[in-house]
């Protein structure tokens, strides 16, 4: 149901919002410079790049299961303190206590066994090291996605099986806190990361859904032209626009942090 085969297409689909969230997340963490970081499920390297820009780290290792995403990250977001490699979030290729900060942005819910991944994050963190993740609030908080899935469900009965709000029950504060408690992560804190997604026009909103990357675009790619056009029309008729035709929608992610 999810396809991650192009770093460039992913950046068109989600990159601009990923960077806004990364900045909010790192503001919250507020860590010192010269630390060793692991960016799990790094994708095209948006969070990795933000870590480098903000914290002057001693090292950042980005790991992702997608070879195409890692190739894009190496080409566009590499640097002297940065390395990217293909890896399994549930079996990380690092020794115990290798990193001062272990983070995962918008990816843990896609891992088949999130609890195993979090245990691995804890294993590779130093004693007292920071472990932190953030995930979209798919069920209620991400309006640009919620509007799409509601329009799809009203048009296509099969859409509900793809809807991330139903597929990812992990993506709420209570579930995240329980996950961290089961993994024996200490000093746990949770907060909302709120941003505004602004689209210059309806086409600016719609075109990224045609990239085929991620859950909603991959779902749309599997539908026939009649269904696609019906979803598009419903969205065009329902989305709020200002006098210039721009669309502004709030978007929320949930972040959680703790220490080994």
C-alpha positions in Angstrom: 0.0 0.0 0.0 3.0 2.3 0.3 5.7 2.9 -2.3 9.0 4.8 -1.7 10.9 4.5 -5.0 11.9 8.1 -5.7 13.6 10.6 -3.4 12.8 13.5 -5.8 9.1 12.5 -6.0 8.9 12.1 -2.3 10.3 15.6 -1.8 7.6 16.9 -4.1 4.9 15.0 -2.2 6.0 15.5 1.4 9.4 17.3 1.6 8.3 20.8 2.2 6.1 19.8 5.1 8.7 17.4 6.4 11.2 20.2 6.7 8.7 22.4 8.6 8.1 19.5 11.0 11.8 18.7 11.4 12.4 22.3 12.5 9.6 22.2 15.1 10.9 18.8 16.3 14.5 19.9 16.7 13.4 23.2 18.4 11.7 21.0 21.0 14.7 18.7 21.4 17.1 21.6 21.8 20.3 19.5 22.0 23.9 20.7 22.1 26.3 20.5 19.2 28.9 17.9 18.5 26.7 14.9 19.2 26.5 11.6 17.3 23.0 11.2 15.7 21.1 8.4 14.1 18.3 9.3 11.8 16.2 6.2 11.4 13.8 5.9 8.4 15.6 8.9 7.0 14.0 8.7 3.5 15.4 11.5 1.3 17.3 13.0 4.2 15.2 16.0 5.2 15.6 15.5 8.9 19.3 14.6 8.5 19.9 17.9 6.7 18.0 19.8 9.4 20.1 18.2 12.1 23.3 19.3 10.3 22.1 22.8 9.7 21.0 23.3 13.3 23.4 21.4 15.6 26.8 21.0 13.9 26.8 17.3 14.9 30.0 15.2 15.2 28.2 12.6 13.0 24.8 11.8 11.5 24.0 8.3 10.2 20.9 8.1 8.1 19.3 4.7 7.6 16.4 3.7 5.4 15.1 0.5 3.8 14.6 2.1 0.4 17.7 2.0 -1.9 16.2 4.7 -4.1 15.7 7.1 -1.2 19.2 6.5 0.1 20.7 7.1 -3.4 18.8 10.4 -3.5 20.0 11.4 0.0 23.6 10.6 -0.9 23.4 12.8 -4.0 21.6 15.7 -2.4 22.2 15.8 1.3 25.6 14.4 1.9 28.4 16.1 3.9 31.6 15.5 5.8 29.7 14.5 9.0 26.9 12.6 7.2 26.6 9.0 6.0 23.6 7.2 4.5 23.1 3.5 4.3 20.4 1.0 3.5 19.3 -0.8 6.6 16.5 -2.6 8.5 15.0 -0.5 11.3 14.3 -3.8 13.2 18.0 -4.9 13.0 20.2 -1.9 12.9 23.8 -2.3 11.7 25.4 -0.5 14.6 27.0 -1.5 17.9 25.3 -0.9 21.2 25.6 2.6 22.7 26.9 4.2 19.4 24.8 7.4 19.3 23.9 10.3 21.7 20.6 11.0 19.9 18.5 8.5 18.0 15.5 9.9 16.1 12.9 8.9 13.6 10.7 11.3 11.6 7.5 10.3 10.0 8.6 6.7 9.6 8.1 4.5 12.6 4.4 3.7 11.7 5.6 2.1 8.4 7.9 -0.3 10.1 6.3 -3.8 10.3 7.1 -4.1 14.0 7.5 -0.7 15.6 8.2 -2.1 19.0 11.2 -4.0 17.7 12.5 -0.8 16.0 12.2 1.2 19.2 14.1 -1.5 21.1 16.8 -1.2 18.5 16.8 2.6 18.8 17.2 2.1 22.6 20.0 -0.5 22.1 22.2 1.8 19.9 21.7 4.9 22.2 24.2 5.6 24.9 23.1 5.5 28.5 21.1 8.7 29.0 20.9 9.3 25.3 17.9 10.8 23.7 15.4 8.7 21.8 12.7 10.6 19.9 10.2 10.2 17.1 7.3 12.0 15.5 4.4 10.8 13.4 1.6 12.5 11.6 -1.8 12.6 13.3 -3.4 10.8 10.4 -6.8 10.3 12.0 -7.6 13.9 12.8 -4.7 16.3 12.6 -3.4 16.4 9.0 -6.1 18.2 7.1 -4.5 18.0 3.6 -4.5 14.2 4.0 -7.8 13.9 5.9 -9.6 15.9 3.2 -8.2 13.6 0.5 -9.2 10.4 2.3 -12.7 11.6 3.1 -13.2 12.5 -0.5 -11.8 9.2 -1.6 -14.0 7.2 0.8 -17.1 9.1 -0.5 -16.2 8.1 -4.0 -14.6 4.7 -3.7 -15.6 2.0 -1.2 -12.1 0.5 -1.3 -10.4 3.7 -0.1 -11.0 2.9 3.6 -8.6 0.0 3.4 -5.8 2.5 2.4 -6.7 5.3 4.8 -3.7 6.0 7.1 -6.0 7.1 9.9 -7.4 3.5 10.1 -4.1 1.7 9.2 -1.9 3.4 11.8 -3.4 3.3 15.3 0.1 4.0 16.6 -0.1 7.7 15.6 -1.7 9.2 18.7 -0.2 10.4 22.0 -1.5 7.5 24.1 -0.3 4.8 21.8 3.1 6.4 21.5 3.5 6.7 25.3 2.6 3.1 25.8 5.1 2.1 23.1 7.9 3.9 24.9 6.9 2.5 28.3 7.0 -1.0 26.9 10.5 -0.4 25.5 11.7 0.9 29.0 12.5 4.3 27.7 12.6 6.8 30.6 11.7 10.5 31.2 9.1 10.4 28.5 7.4 13.5 27.2 4.9 14.0 24.4 3.9 17.2 22.5 2.1 18.3 19.4 4.0 19.7 16.4 1.7 22.1 14.6 2.4 23.6 11.2 0.3 25.2 8.4 0.4 23.7 4.9 -0.2 26.4 2.3 -0.9 25.5 -1.3 -0.7 28.3 -3.8 -3.6 26.9 -5.8 -5.7 23.8 -6.2 -3.2 22.4 -8.7 -0.4 22.9 -6.2 -2.5 20.8 -3.8 -3.4 18.1 -6.3 -0.2 17.6 -8.3 1.8 15.9 -5.5 -0.9 13.3 -5.2 0.1 12.2 -8.7 3.7 11.3 -7.7 2.9 7.7 -6.8 5.0 8.1 -3.6 3.6 7.2 -0.2 0.2 6.0 0.8 -2.3 8.5 -0.7 -0.5 8.9 -4.1 0.1 5.2 -4.4 -3.6 4.5 -3.7 -4.6 7.2 -6.3 -2.2 5.6 -8.9 -4.1 2.3 -8.6 -7.5 3.9 -9.3 -9.0 4.2 -12.8 -9.3 7.6 -14.5 -13.0 8.0 -13.7 -12.4 7.5 -9.9 -9.4 9.8 -9.9 -11.4 12.5 -11.6 -14.3 12.1 -9.2 -12.0 12.5 -6.2 -10.4 15.5 -7.8 -13.7 17.2 -8.4 -15.0 16.5 -4.9 -11.9 18.0 -3.4 -11.9 21.0 -5.8 -15.5 21.7 -4.8 -14.9 21.3 -1.0 -11.5 22.7 -0.2 -11.4 26.2 1.3 -9.6 28.9 -0.8 -8.8 32.5 -0.2 -9.3 35.4 -2.6 -6.1 34.5 -4.5 -7.1 30.8 -4.8 -4.6 29.6 -2.1 -5.5 26.8 0.3 -4.3 26.8 3.9 -4.8 23.8 6.1 -3.5 23.0 9.6 -1.4 19.9 10.0 -0.4 18.2 13.3 2.2 15.6 14.1 2.8 14.0 17.5 6.3 13.9 18.9 7.6 11.8 21.8 11.0 11.8 23.5 12.7 10.0 26.3 16.1 8.7 27.4 17.8 5.3 27.7 
